[in-house]
């Protein structure tokens, strides 16, 4: 007859504490509509999608499957912080009804607006090259 290792017995209070701590630390579940799921899957499958956007879409799709930050990080070879960041950002922007592609875009960076337009910069560069 095989011997089963004995597990430490938890008191009811310890068990409840462990249960609620685990629930409190669990990431917020992601609920996707069929449209959102379809749009995310299209972004992942499309060859022209930038890699950063496709990766962020994969993070959200895995989160919608119920995976936690650690499992998403392992699956995609990213950090837990990155998985957490994009789940939280998705949840924040979902409430505001922001379109799917915009939810996956980089956040605006601090700083003032550009002083020169792209055309002006190119003109300056070409003038500089001609003068040398």
C-alpha positions as CSV (number, residue, x, y, z in Angstrom):
1,X,0.0,0.0,0.0
2,X,1.6,3.4,-1.0
3,X,2.3,5.9,1.6
4,X,0.8,9.4,1.0
5,X,2.8,12.2,2.5
6,X,0.9,14.1,5.2
7,X,-0.1,17.7,4.5
8,X,0.1,20.3,7.2
9,X,-3.3,20.8,8.8
10,X,-4.5,24.4,8.7
11,X,-6.7,25.8,11.3
12,X,-10.1,27.2,10.0
13,X,-8.9,30.7,10.6
14,X,-5.6,30.1,8.8
15,X,-7.4,28.5,5.9
16,X,-9.8,31.5,5.6
17,X,-7.0,33.9,5.8
18,X,-5.1,32.1,3.0
19,X,-8.2,31.8,0.9
20,X,-9.0,35.5,1.1
21,X,-5.4,36.7,0.6
22,X,-5.2,34.6,-2.5
23,X,-8.5,36.0,-3.8
24,X,-7.3,39.6,-3.0
25,X,-4.1,39.0,-4.9
26,X,-5.8,37.5,-8.0
27,X,-5.8,39.8,-11.0
28,X,-9.0,41.4,-12.2
29,X,-10.7,39.0,-14.7
30,X,-10.9,40.4,-18.2
31,X,-14.3,40.0,-19.9
32,X,-14.2,40.4,-23.7
33,X,-17.1,40.8,-26.1
34,X,-17.1,38.7,-29.2
35,X,-16.2,41.8,-31.2
36,X,-13.3,42.7,-29.0
37,X,-12.0,39.1,-29.1
38,X,-12.3,39.0,-32.8
39,X,-10.5,42.3,-33.3
40,X,-7.7,41.2,-30.9
41,X,-7.3,37.8,-32.8
42,X,-7.2,39.7,-36.1
43,X,-4.4,41.9,-34.8
44,X,-2.4,38.8,-33.6
45,X,-2.9,37.0,-37.0
46,X,-2.3,40.0,-39.3
47,X,1.2,40.0,-40.7
48,X,1.3,43.8,-40.9
49,X,0.6,44.4,-37.2
50,X,3.5,45.9,-35.3
51,X,5.0,43.3,-32.9
52,X,4.4,45.4,-29.8
53,X,0.6,45.7,-30.6
54,X,0.4,41.9,-31.4
55,X,2.1,41.1,-28.1
56,X,-0.3,43.3,-26.2
57,X,-3.2,41.7,-27.9
58,X,-1.9,38.2,-26.9
59,X,-1.6,39.4,-23.3
60,X,-5.3,40.5,-23.3
61,X,-6.4,37.3,-25.0
62,X,-4.6,35.1,-22.4
63,X,-5.9,37.3,-19.5
64,X,-9.4,36.7,-20.9
65,X,-8.8,33.0,-20.7
66,X,-8.2,33.4,-17.0
67,X,-4.5,33.2,-16.8
68,X,-2.7,35.2,-14.1
69,X,0.2,37.6,-14.6
70,X,2.8,34.9,-13.9
71,X,1.3,32.4,-16.4
72,X,1.0,35.1,-19.1
73,X,4.6,36.1,-18.5
74,X,5.8,32.6,-18.8
75,X,3.7,31.9,-21.9
76,X,4.9,35.0,-23.7
77,X,8.4,35.4,-22.3
78,X,7.7,38.8,-20.8
79,X,7.8,40.2,-17.2
80,X,4.9,40.0,-14.8
81,X,5.0,43.8,-14.7
82,X,4.4,44.0,-18.4
83,X,1.4,41.5,-18.1
84,X,0.0,43.5,-15.2
85,X,0.5,46.9,-17.0
86,X,-1.4,45.9,-20.1
87,X,-4.2,44.1,-18.2
88,X,-4.7,47.2,-16.0
89,X,-4.5,49.6,-18.9
90,X,-7.1,47.4,-20.9
91,X,-9.4,47.5,-17.9
92,X,-9.1,51.3,-17.4
93,X,-9.7,52.1,-21.1
94,X,-12.5,49.5,-21.5
95,X,-14.6,51.5,-19.0
96,X,-14.1,54.6,-21.2
97,X,-15.2,52.7,-24.4
98,X,-11.9,53.4,-26.2
99,X,-11.6,51.4,-29.4
100,X,-9.6,48.2,-29.2
101,X,-6.5,49.3,-31.3
102,X,-6.3,52.5,-29.2
103,X,-6.3,50.5,-26.0
104,X,-3.1,48.7,-27.1
105,X,-1.3,51.9,-28.2
106,X,1.5,53.5,-26.3
107,X,0.4,56.1,-23.7
108,X,1.1,59.7,-24.5
109,X,4.6,60.8,-23.4
110,X,5.2,63.9,-21.3
111,X,6.8,66.9,-22.8
112,X,6.0,69.8,-25.0
113,X,4.9,69.5,-28.6
114,X,7.5,69.3,-31.4
115,X,8.9,72.6,-32.4
116,X,9.5,71.6,-36.0
117,X,7.3,69.5,-38.2
118,X,8.7,66.4,-39.9
119,X,8.8,68.2,-43.2
120,X,10.8,71.1,-41.7
121,X,13.3,68.6,-40.2
122,X,13.7,66.9,-43.5
123,X,14.2,70.2,-45.3
124,X,16.9,71.3,-42.8
125,X,18.7,67.9,-43.2
126,X,18.6,68.1,-47.0
127,X,19.8,71.7,-46.9
128,X,22.7,70.7,-44.6
129,X,23.7,67.8,-46.9
130,X,23.7,70.1,-50.0
131,X,25.9,72.6,-48.3
132,X,28.6,70.1,-47.5
